[in-house]
């Protein structure tokens, strides 16, 4: 028992190893399901053919049963006619015998068809069970494959994200930010220095105009005050 269990485990390990070595297990699985679908199509075609044979045998059985009953009735009618004197006894016996022979032939066909109907019914039942089982398995495998494909996508995305996170050097990033802050401060100080230099480089005329501008304002104000005092 232990030996068989070991052999089973070895076989299972080799199968898993073979799957791992596949270039694209998902595509291989998809192709496998596609092949099984083709098998399902062939099985359904076989089921349809056996069902057709069952229907044909059932119809033949009904027809032979009808014919057997018809020959039975004909034999009885002939004997009745002979009893009424409408046919001679010899001729009636001959015709009734022929009718009974025909009845027996059709009865044999009925028996043959009955066996065929029984056998075809069993085959149809077995094929329907197999087809339904195969169809259910295909649906289950397709759903499992969808789930596995989604898990593969998530695992790949997570792996890539983790690889990126692992590659980030937090200390170097902080140093880069500090250098950027220092650089920005230097640029701002330099801009302020240029502003001060620009203010200091104003010409003497600009300073005079600025000073006179205030005096002109003061003189205009005095002029308005004087006009008020003079009643103008």
C-alpha positions as CSV (number, residue, x, y, z in Angstrom):
1,X,0.0,0.0,0.0
2,X,2.8,2.4,0.9
3,X,4.6,1.5,-2.4
4,X,1.5,2.5,-4.4
5,X,1.1,5.7,-2.4
6,X,4.7,6.6,-3.1
7,X,4.2,5.8,-6.8
8,X,1.1,8.0,-6.8
9,X,3.0,10.9,-5.1
10,X,5.9,10.6,-7.6
11,X,3.5,10.7,-10.5
12,X,1.6,13.7,-9.0
13,X,4.9,15.5,-8.5
14,X,6.0,14.8,-12.1
15,X,2.7,16.1,-13.4
16,X,3.0,19.3,-11.4
17,X,6.5,19.7,-12.7
18,X,5.3,19.3,-16.3
19,X,2.7,21.9,-15.7
20,X,5.2,24.3,-14.3
21,X,7.4,23.8,-17.3
22,X,4.6,24.8,-19.7
23,X,5.3,28.1,-21.5
24,X,1.7,29.2,-21.0
25,X,-0.5,27.0,-18.8
26,X,-3.6,29.2,-19.3
27,X,-3.5,28.8,-23.1
28,X,-2.8,25.1,-22.7
29,X,-5.8,24.8,-20.4
30,X,-8.0,26.8,-22.8
31,X,-7.0,24.5,-25.7
32,X,-7.8,21.5,-23.5
33,X,-11.3,22.8,-22.8
34,X,-11.8,23.6,-26.5
35,X,-10.9,20.0,-27.3
36,X,-13.3,18.7,-24.8
37,X,-16.0,20.9,-26.2
38,X,-15.4,19.3,-29.6
39,X,-15.8,15.9,-27.9
40,X,-19.0,17.2,-26.4
41,X,-20.3,18.2,-29.9
42,X,-19.5,14.7,-31.3
43,X,-21.2,13.1,-28.3
44,X,-24.3,15.2,-28.8
45,X,-24.3,14.2,-32.5
46,X,-24.1,10.5,-31.5
47,X,-26.9,11.0,-29.0
48,X,-29.1,12.6,-31.7
49,X,-28.4,9.6,-34.0
50,X,-29.3,7.0,-31.3
51,X,-32.4,9.0,-30.4
52,X,-33.4,9.0,-34.1
53,X,-33.0,5.2,-34.1
54,X,-35.1,4.9,-31.0
55,X,-37.9,6.9,-32.5
56,X,-37.7,4.9,-35.7
57,X,-37.8,1.6,-33.8
58,X,-40.7,2.8,-31.7
59,X,-42.7,3.9,-34.8
60,X,-41.9,0.6,-36.6
61,X,-43.1,-1.3,-33.5
62,X,-46.4,0.5,-33.5
63,X,-46.9,-0.2,-37.2
64,X,-46.1,-3.9,-36.9
65,X,-48.4,-4.1,-33.9
66,X,-51.2,-2.6,-36.0
67,X,-50.5,-4.9,-38.9
68,X,-50.5,-8.0,-36.6
69,X,-53.9,-7.0,-35.2
70,X,-55.2,-6.3,-38.7
71,X,-54.2,-9.8,-39.9
72,X,-55.7,-11.3,-36.7
73,X,-59.0,-9.5,-37.4
74,X,-58.9,-10.6,-41.1
75,X,-58.5,-14.3,-40.0
76,X,-61.4,-14.0,-37.7
77,X,-63.6,-12.3,-40.3
78,X,-62.8,-15.0,-42.8
79,X,-63.7,-17.8,-40.4
80,X,-67.0,-15.9,-39.6
81,X,-67.8,-15.7,-43.3
82,X,-67.1,-19.5,-43.6
83,X,-69.4,-20.0,-40.6
84,X,-72.1,-18.1,-42.5
85,X,-71.6,-20.1,-45.6
86,X,-70.2,-17.2,-47.6
87,X,-66.9,-19.0,-48.1
88,X,-66.0,-22.6,-48.4
89,X,-64.4,-24.2,-45.3
90,X,-61.3,-25.2,-47.3
91,X,-60.8,-21.7,-48.8
92,X,-61.5,-20.0,-45.5
93,X,-59.0,-22.2,-43.7
94,X,-56.4,-21.4,-46.4
95,X,-57.0,-17.6,-46.3
96,X,-57.2,-17.6,-42.5
97,X,-53.9,-19.5,-42.3
98,X,-52.2,-17.1,-44.6
99,X,-53.5,-14.2,-42.5
100,X,-52.2,-15.8,-39.3
101,X,-48.8,-16.4,-41.0
102,X,-48.7,-12.7,-41.8
103,X,-49.7,-11.9,-38.2
104,X,-46.9,-14.1,-36.9
105,X,-44.4,-12.3,-39.2
106,X,-45.4,-8.9,-37.9
107,X,-45.4,-10.2,-34.3
108,X,-41.8,-11.3,-34.8
109,X,-41.1,-7.7,-36.1
110,X,-42.8,-6.4,-33.0
111,X,-40.6,-8.5,-30.7
112,X,-37.5,-7.4,-32.6
113,X,-38.5,-3.8,-32.3
114,X,-39.3,-4.2,-28.7
115,X,-35.7,-5.4,-28.0
116,X,-34.3,-2.5,-30.1
117,X,-36.4,0.0,-28.2
118,X,-35.2,-1.3,-24.9
119,X,-31.6,-1.3,-26.0
120,X,-31.8,2.2,-27.6
121,X,-33.5,3.6,-24.6
122,X,-30.7,2.4,-22.4
123,X,-28.1,3.8,-24.8
124,X,-30.0,7.2,-24.9
125,X,-30.2,7.3,-21.1
126,X,-26.5,6.5,-20.7
127,X,-25.4,9.0,-23.4
128,X,-27.6,11.7,-21.9
129,X,-26.0,11.1,-18.5
130,X,-22.5,11.3,-20.1
131,X,-23.3,14.4,-22.1
132,X,-24.8,16.2,-19.1
133,X,-21.8,15.3,-17.0
134,X,-19.4,16.5,-19.6
135,X,-21.4,19.7,-20.1
136,X,-21.4,20.4,-16.4
137,X,-17.7,19.7,-16.1
138,X,-16.9,22.1,-19.0
139,X,-18.9,24.8,-17.3
140,X,-17.2,24.2,-14.0
141,X,-13.7,24.1,-15.6
142,X,-14.4,27.3,-17.5
143,X,-15.4,29.1,-14.3
144,X,-12.4,27.8,-12.5
145,X,-10.2,28.9,-15.4
146,X,-11.7,32.4,-15.2
147,X,-11.0,32.6,-11.5
148,X,-7.4,31.4,-12.0
149,X,-6.8,33.9,-14.8
150,X,-8.1,36.7,-12.5
151,X,-5.8,35.4,-9.7
152,X,-2.8,35.3,-12.1
153,X,-3.5,39.0,-13.1
154,X,-3.7,40.0,-9.5
155,X,-0.6,38.1,-8.5
156,X,1.4,39.6,-11.4
157,X,0.3,43.1,-10.5
158,X,1.1,42.6,-6.9
159,X,4.5,41.1,-7.7
160,X,5.4,44.0,-9.9
161,X,4.2,46.5,-7.3
162,X,6.2,44.8,-4.6
163,X,9.3,44.7,-6.8
164,X,8.9,48.5,-7.4
165,X,8.4,49.1,-3.7
166,X,11.5,46.9,-2.9
167,X,13.6,48.9,-5.4
168,X,12.8,52.3,-3.8
169,X,15.7,53.7,-1.5
170,X,13.8,55.8,1.0
171,X,17.0,57.5,2.4
172,X,18.1,58.7,-1.1
173,X,14.6,60.0,-1.8
174,X,14.7,62.1,1.4
175,X,18.1,63.4,0.5
176,X,16.8,64.4,-2.9
177,X,13.9,66.3,-1.3
178,X,16.3,68.2,1.1
179,X,18.5,69.2,-1.8
180,X,15.5,70.4,-3.7
181,X,14.4,72.6,-0.7
182,X,17.9,74.0,-0.4
183,X,18.0,74.8,-4.1
184,X,14.6,76.5,-4.0
185,X,15.7,78.6,-1.0
186,X,18.8,79.7,-2.8
187,X,16.8,80.7,-5.9
188,X,14.4,82.7,-3.8
189,X,17.2,84.5,-2.0
190,X,18.9,85.3,-5.3
191,X,15.6,86.8,-6.7
192,X,15.2,89.0,-3.6
193,X,18.9,90.2,-4.0
194,X,18.3,91.2,-7.6
195,X,15.2,93.1,-6.5
196,X,17.2,95.1,-3.9
197,X,19.9,95.9,-6.5
198,X,17.2,97.1,-8.9
199,X,15.8,99.5,-6.4
200,X,19.2,100.9,-5.5
201,X,20.1,101.5,-9.2
202,X,17.4,104.2,-9.7
203,X,18.7,107.4,-11.3
204,X,18.9,110.8,-9.5
205,X,16.2,112.2,-11.9
206,X,13.8,109.5,-10.7
207,X,14.5,110.4,-7.1
208,X,14.0,114.2,-7.9
209,X,10.8,113.5,-9.6
210,X,9.6,111.5,-6.7
211,X,10.6,114.3,-4.2
212,X,9.1,117.1,-6.4
213,X,5.9,115.1,-6.8
214,X,5.3,115.3,-3.1
215,X,6.0,119.1,-3.1
216,X,3.7,119.7,-6.1
217,X,1.0,117.9,-4.2
218,X,1.6,120.1,-1.2
219,X,1.6,123.3,-3.3
220,X,-1.6,122.3,-5.0
221,X,-3.2,121.7,-1.6
222,X,-2.0,125.2,-0.4
223,X,-3.5,126.8,-3.5
224,X,-6.9,125.3,-2.9
225,X,-6.8,126.6,0.7
226,X,-5.8,130.1,-0.4
227,X,-8.7,130.2,-2.9
228,X,-11.1,129.3,-0.1
229,X,-9.9,132.1,2.1
230,X,-10.2,134.6,-0.8
231,X,-13.7,133.4,-1.5
232,X,-12.8,132.3,-5.0
